[in-house]
């Protein structure tokens, strides 16, 4: 399963790097594959572990803020055992015949 998660504290001002860092620390310590990007984090792993991680991240932000807005997008396939975090980009690059900016 791949999940894209974004956990946003509401009412904590404009600069949120410290809050985001506390969530990324949890993700990093989970041992799951992940990629941080400007608008969230992609996480890959077994579905129960990913869902548990999402809950931990959301609850941690609730400790730091009175209001939290969490978004989750999930892509899960039964027919592929490949690490999809990298594979999805590679197949698009193959179609285009070139490497993309990463």
Short mmCIF file of the C-alpha atoms (twelve columns), coordinates in Angstrom:
data_MODEL
# 
_entry.id   MODEL 
# 
loop_
_atom_site.group_PDB 
_atom_site.id 
_atom_site.type_symbol 
_atom_site.label_atom_id 
_atom_site.label_alt_id 
_atom_site.label_comp_id 
_atom_site.label_asym_id 
_atom_site.label_seq_id 
_atom_site.Cartn_x 
_atom_site.Cartn_y 
_atom_site.Cartn_z 
_atom_site.pdbx_PDB_model_num 
ATOM 1   C CA . UNK A 1   0.000  0.000  0.000   1 
ATOM 2   C CA . UNK A 2   1.063  3.543  -0.692  1 
ATOM 3   C CA . UNK A 3   -0.493 6.371  1.284   1 
ATOM 4   C CA . UNK A 4   0.035  10.082 0.911   1 
ATOM 5   C CA . UNK A 5   -0.550 11.815 4.221   1 
ATOM 6   C CA . UNK A 6   -0.639 15.426 5.262   1 
ATOM 7   C CA . UNK A 7   -1.215 16.364 8.912   1 
ATOM 8   C CA . UNK A 8   -1.842 20.078 9.413   1 
ATOM 9   C CA . UNK A 9   -2.300 21.918 12.687  1 
ATOM 10  C CA . UNK A 10  -4.960 24.616 12.450  1 
ATOM 11  C CA . UNK A 11  -4.414 27.932 14.200  1 
ATOM 12  C CA . UNK A 12  -0.656 27.577 14.682  1 
ATOM 13  C CA . UNK A 13  0.459  30.386 12.388  1 
ATOM 14  C CA . UNK A 14  2.209  30.383 9.046   1 
ATOM 15  C CA . UNK A 15  5.512  28.649 9.827   1 
ATOM 16  C CA . UNK A 16  4.758  24.973 10.488  1 
ATOM 17  C CA . UNK A 17  8.184  23.325 9.990   1 
ATOM 18  C CA . UNK A 18  8.538  22.424 13.677  1 
ATOM 19  C CA . UNK A 19  5.145  20.739 13.753  1 
ATOM 20  C CA . UNK A 20  5.842  18.919 10.486  1 
ATOM 21  C CA . UNK A 21  9.236  17.768 11.782  1 
ATOM 22  C CA . UNK A 22  7.595  16.127 14.810  1 
ATOM 23  C CA . UNK A 23  5.409  14.072 12.458  1 
ATOM 24  C CA . UNK A 24  8.248  13.214 10.063  1 
ATOM 25  C CA . UNK A 25  10.231 11.932 13.058  1 
ATOM 26  C CA . UNK A 26  7.424  9.449  13.794  1 
ATOM 27  C CA . UNK A 27  7.337  8.386  10.145  1 
ATOM 28  C CA . UNK A 28  11.120 7.991  10.019  1 
ATOM 29  C CA . UNK A 29  11.152 5.901  13.197  1 
ATOM 30  C CA . UNK A 30  8.394  3.623  11.832  1 
ATOM 31  C CA . UNK A 31  10.843 1.833  9.547   1 
ATOM 32  C CA . UNK A 32  8.466  2.175  6.602   1 
ATOM 33  C CA . UNK A 33  9.654  3.467  3.239   1 
ATOM 34  C CA . UNK A 34  8.723  7.129  2.801   1 
ATOM 35  C CA . UNK A 35  9.343  10.257 0.760   1 
ATOM 36  C CA . UNK A 36  8.780  13.719 2.143   1 
ATOM 37  C CA . UNK A 37  7.657  16.324 -0.375  1 
ATOM 38  C CA . UNK A 38  6.467  19.919 -0.184  1 
ATOM 39  C CA . UNK A 39  2.788  19.084 0.353   1 
ATOM 40  C CA . UNK A 40  2.903  15.888 2.419   1 
ATOM 41  C CA . UNK A 41  4.609  12.533 2.760   1 
ATOM 42  C CA . UNK A 42  4.316  9.318  0.778   1 
ATOM 43  C CA . UNK A 43  4.532  6.148  2.872   1 
ATOM 44  C CA . UNK A 44  4.704  2.551  1.644   1 
ATOM 45  C CA . UNK A 45  4.141  -0.644 3.583   1 
ATOM 46  C CA . UNK A 46  1.711  -3.300 4.738   1 
ATOM 47  C CA . UNK A 47  -1.738 -1.767 5.174   1 
ATOM 48  C CA . UNK A 48  -2.084 -2.357 8.946   1 
ATOM 49  C CA . UNK A 49  1.281  -0.710 9.601   1 
ATOM 50  C CA . UNK A 50  0.446  2.248  7.359   1 
ATOM 51  C CA . UNK A 51  -2.941 2.793  9.032   1 
ATOM 52  C CA . UNK A 52  -1.336 2.552  12.477  1 
ATOM 53  C CA . UNK A 53  1.247  5.132  11.430  1 
ATOM 54  C CA . UNK A 54  -1.417 7.516  10.151  1 
ATOM 55  C CA . UNK A 55  -3.225 7.275  13.485  1 
ATOM 56  C CA . UNK A 56  0.014  7.916  15.432  1 
ATOM 57  C CA . UNK A 57  0.786  10.969 13.307  1 
ATOM 58  C CA . UNK A 58  -2.707 12.395 13.670  1 
ATOM 59  C CA . UNK A 59  -2.740 11.819 17.447  1 
ATOM 60  C CA . UNK A 60  0.710  13.382 17.862  1 
ATOM 61  C CA . UNK A 61  -0.445 16.528 16.093  1 
ATOM 62  C CA . UNK A 62  -3.523 16.591 18.355  1 
ATOM 63  C CA . UNK A 63  -1.098 16.795 21.285  1 
ATOM 64  C CA . UNK A 64  0.471  19.874 19.677  1 
ATOM 65  C CA . UNK A 65  -2.662 21.635 18.446  1 
ATOM 66  C CA . UNK A 66  -6.317 22.031 19.397  1 
ATOM 67  C CA . UNK A 67  -7.402 21.380 15.812  1 
ATOM 68  C CA . UNK A 68  -5.865 19.101 13.173  1 
ATOM 69  C CA . UNK A 69  -6.698 18.616 9.499   1 
ATOM 70  C CA . UNK A 70  -5.403 15.292 8.130   1 
ATOM 71  C CA . UNK A 71  -5.714 14.164 4.532   1 
ATOM 72  C CA . UNK A 72  -4.973 10.650 3.303   1 
ATOM 73  C CA . UNK A 73  -4.837 9.233  -0.207  1 
ATOM 74  C CA . UNK A 74  -4.376 5.472  -0.592  1 
ATOM 75  C CA . UNK A 75  -3.303 3.328  -3.527  1 
ATOM 76  C CA . UNK A 76  -3.308 -0.412 -2.859  1 
ATOM 77  C CA . UNK A 77  -2.848 -3.185 -5.398  1 
ATOM 78  C CA . UNK A 78  -3.116 -6.940 -4.973  1 
ATOM 79  C CA . UNK A 79  -1.536 -7.755 -8.339  1 
ATOM 80  C CA . UNK A 80  1.888  -6.150 -7.728  1 
ATOM 81  C CA . UNK A 81  4.527  -7.027 -5.170  1 
ATOM 82  C CA . UNK A 82  6.956  -4.372 -6.460  1 
ATOM 83  C CA . UNK A 83  7.957  -1.425 -4.273  1 
ATOM 84  C CA . UNK A 84  5.545  1.026  -5.866  1 
ATOM 85  C CA . UNK A 85  7.057  4.192  -4.383  1 
ATOM 86  C CA . UNK A 86  9.894  4.038  -6.921  1 
ATOM 87  C CA . UNK A 87  8.245  1.876  -9.571  1 
ATOM 88  C CA . UNK A 88  5.411  4.296  -10.361 1 
ATOM 89  C CA . UNK A 89  7.884  7.053  -11.258 1 
ATOM 90  C CA . UNK A 90  10.151 4.722  -13.246 1 
ATOM 91  C CA . UNK A 91  7.342  3.495  -15.517 1 
ATOM 92  C CA . UNK A 92  6.301  7.078  -16.325 1 
ATOM 93  C CA . UNK A 93  9.930  7.966  -17.088 1 
ATOM 94  C CA . UNK A 94  10.115 4.922  -19.366 1 
ATOM 95  C CA . UNK A 95  7.015  6.082  -21.236 1 
ATOM 96  C CA . UNK A 96  8.531  9.557  -21.649 1 
ATOM 97  C CA . UNK A 97  11.947 8.218  -22.563 1 
ATOM 98  C CA . UNK A 98  13.718 10.430 -20.050 1 
ATOM 99  C CA . UNK A 99  14.386 10.988 -16.374 1 
ATOM 100 C CA . UNK A 100 12.204 13.477 -14.553 1 
ATOM 101 C CA . UNK A 101 13.127 16.030 -11.922 1 
ATOM 102 C CA . UNK A 102 12.980 14.537 -8.440  1 
# 
